[in-house]
């Protein structure tokens, strides 16, 4: 799931709204908290400079 999510987020990263929607969906789908943490770290590294507020909001609102 992690690798698929990375591919999707890279492909939709041109559109902030679509990126936010897909990131939220991926976080909901992931059941392993370690996988969510890996996704969080990857998102910060890859998109932290482009979409810092989206990344922060998506992971701060997770219910895990």
C-alpha positions as CSV (number, residue, x, y, z in Angstrom):
1,X,0.0,0.0,0.0
2,X,2.9,2.3,0.8
3,X,4.5,2.1,-2.6
4,X,1.1,2.5,-4.4
5,X,0.4,5.6,-2.3
6,X,3.7,7.1,-3.1
7,X,3.1,6.7,-6.9
8,X,-0.4,8.2,-6.6
9,X,0.8,11.2,-4.6
10,X,3.6,12.0,-7.0
11,X,1.2,11.8,-9.9
12,X,-1.4,14.2,-8.3
13,X,1.1,16.6,-6.7
14,X,0.4,19.2,-9.5
15,X,-3.0,19.9,-7.8
16,X,-3.1,20.9,-4.1
17,X,-6.7,19.9,-3.6
18,X,-6.3,16.5,-5.3
19,X,-3.1,15.9,-3.4
20,X,-4.9,16.7,-0.1
21,X,-7.8,14.4,-1.0
22,X,-5.5,11.4,-2.0
23,X,-3.3,11.9,1.1
24,X,-6.3,11.8,3.4
25,X,-7.7,8.7,1.6
26,X,-4.3,6.9,1.9
27,X,-4.1,7.6,5.6
28,X,-7.6,6.3,6.2
29,X,-6.8,3.1,4.2
30,X,-3.6,2.3,6.0
31,X,-4.1,0.0,9.0
32,X,-0.5,-0.3,10.2
33,X,0.7,2.7,12.3
34,X,4.3,2.1,11.3
35,X,3.3,2.3,7.6
36,X,1.5,5.6,8.3
37,X,4.6,6.9,10.1
38,X,6.7,5.9,7.0
39,X,4.3,7.8,4.8
40,X,4.4,10.8,7.0
41,X,8.2,10.9,6.9
42,X,8.3,10.4,3.1
43,X,5.7,13.2,2.6
44,X,7.6,15.6,4.7
45,X,10.8,14.8,2.7
46,X,9.1,15.0,-0.7
47,X,6.4,17.6,-0.3
48,X,7.2,19.4,2.9
49,X,8.5,22.5,1.0
50,X,5.6,22.5,-1.5
51,X,2.6,21.6,0.7
52,X,3.7,22.0,4.3
53,X,0.2,22.9,5.7
54,X,-1.5,20.0,3.8
55,X,1.0,17.5,5.1
56,X,0.8,18.8,8.6
57,X,-3.0,18.9,8.7
58,X,-3.4,15.5,7.2
59,X,-1.2,13.7,9.7
60,X,-2.3,15.8,12.7
61,X,-5.9,14.9,12.2
62,X,-5.3,11.1,11.9
63,X,-7.1,9.0,14.5
64,X,-4.4,6.4,15.0
